[in-house]
């Protein structure tokens, strides 16, 4: 008869190991413990019996238990705490798993929890200068009554537009006056205003838009909401860049492009391609380029690429480029603060069509960011974060390098993500995503692609998390290092 202590330790466990089966005992044990965890009998944080106790209870060797626990550790179902033992680290109630590990299952998006979230839109909040920002908030609060009682500027507060003007000139070579700068709550606000602007600028014609094949989905959705014609320009197989020949052959008026970091490969438009694009815009009076300059500051090899708007001012002086920037990646997405720089000749039509709108960004937020920039803390933060992100990018590439028999990756020179290409895979993206989810890893497949692509964002993951997650992910997919 089993001792009472052992009965209590194993009250949730019901094992049936069969030594006559071909499957090794450690594998049987691993599968059955995994099942107990997955179905919720062993709950998150619960301590597991020691290897010795479970070996005595089942009359098997400790090495068998050690191998089973090792597999559970590798897959993230349990964790080891020094001098404390083994604990369940998988939250079964947050997942809807199958009884069989290989059977794909979906989980409630509202309740699903992941240990490692490779969201390409997340930034590193662990290194955000909250203490420095708090000082700015206290300083601003002393002026709050004066600020809130004064008349606001509809395009945005002058104090912030002055800081943006100086910052853009110093960092991106963008030359403009504060009158050309419009501040809005998110890219969708600015794009919506531009759609309205172009409709009034050319009331007698249908304005046609184009964007890169995998360009920002929000922009494509807005254009569809406004019932606009949209052409998606494919990527060439040779250099993984936009096929501009398609642009030249189409009746496009407005081209939305990300020349400094083309999604998803992280490609950069060469000087020849930039000049070609400006030449296209200058061939007709009704052609314009919207330059979305996201991620431009976080370049890890060489200096940031000069903005297309700068080249437009230097080479053509025609004012064909509308520059679009954001504080989402520079500071945090929740700020919802975007800005655009309009060419001088578009200001009169903008004032007639959109000039009646008040800025959609709260005034105190605008003053706070202006103050943060004016203090010099903003520039220091950018420099610090560029170093942090570069180190994480280098580490991520190092971790993926042993698996290049199975994967390729792109975009290591800039940004917050790598494009992971599983070029040897026969399984579907959904199957691969489910396997990752089963071990607590959230992945983001590239939408509308016929290839096995994942955007592997690392912005809000620590180096330690990357070191844990990548081997676990590769092991889960059955990849072995070379």
Secondary structure, 3 states (H helix, E strand, C coil): CCCHHHHHHCCCCCCCCCCCCCCCHHHHHHHHHHHHHHCCCCCCCCECCCHHHHHHHHCCCHHHHHHHHHHHHHHCCEEEECCCEEEECCCHHHCCCCCCCCCCCCCCCCCCCCCEECCCCCCCCCCCCHHHHHHHHHHHHCCHHHHHHCCCCCCCCHHHHHHHHHHHHHHHCCCCCHHHEEEECCHHHHHHHHHHHHHHHCCCCCCEEEEECCCCHHHHHHHHHCCCEEEEECECCCCCCECHHHHHCCCCCEEEECCCCECCCCECCCHHHHHHHHHHHHCCCCCEEEEECCCCCCECCCCCCCCHHHHHHHHCCCCCEEEEEECCCCCCHHHCCEEEECCHHHHHHHHHHCCCCCCCCCHHHHHHHHHHHHCCHHHHHHHHHHHHHHHHHHHHHHHHHCCCCCCEEECCCECCEEEEECCCCCCCHHHHHHHHHHCCEECCECCCCCCCEEEEECCCCCHHHHHHHHHHHHHHCCCCCC
